[in-house]
Amino acid sequence: MRHPQDDLLIVHALALLAYEYRGMEREDWALNLAAEIADQHGLTVSDAICQLE
C-alpha cells in the first residue's frame, strides 16, 4: 500500500511530465491522471504539489 506522500510525489511527477508534453495529447493524459490522484486525497493538483514542498 502506498503512503499518501507517495501519491503527492506521483502527482508532482505527472505535472512535470505534462509540462514536457505541452500542447500534446500526453499533456492532457498526465494532468487528468494527476487530478484524479490528487482528488482521492481531497486536493487539487496545485494543492498536492504545495503540500509536497
N, C-alpha and C positions, 0 to 999 in steps of 0.2 A: 504494500500500500504506500502511495506517495504521501509525503508530508506537504501541507499547504504551501510552504516556502518553495517546494519544488515546482508547484503549479505557477507560482509567481515568476520563477525563472523561465519556465516554458513560455509564458505569456510575453515576457521580455524578448526572448529569442525569436518568437514569431513576429513580433513588432519589428525587430531588426531585419528579419527576412523580408517582410512586406516592404520595408524601406528600400531594400536592394532590388526589389522587383516592381518599383513604382511604374504605374501605367500598364501593367501586365495582369493577366488573369491570376497569376500566383499571388499578387498583392492582395486581392480580394479574398482568396482562399486563406491566406495566412492571417489576415485581420479578422475574418469571420471565426476561424478556429480560436484565435486569441480571445475574442469577445466571448465565445462560448465557455471557455475555461474560466475566464475571469468572472463571468456571471454565476458560475457554480459556487463562487465564494461571495456573491453579492457585490461584486466590484465591476467597475468599467476597466477597460484596458489601461487607461491613464492612471486610475487609482491603483491598480495592481502593480504597475511599474513604479509608482511613487512609494508604495509600501516595501518594495524590494530594496530601494535605495536607502 
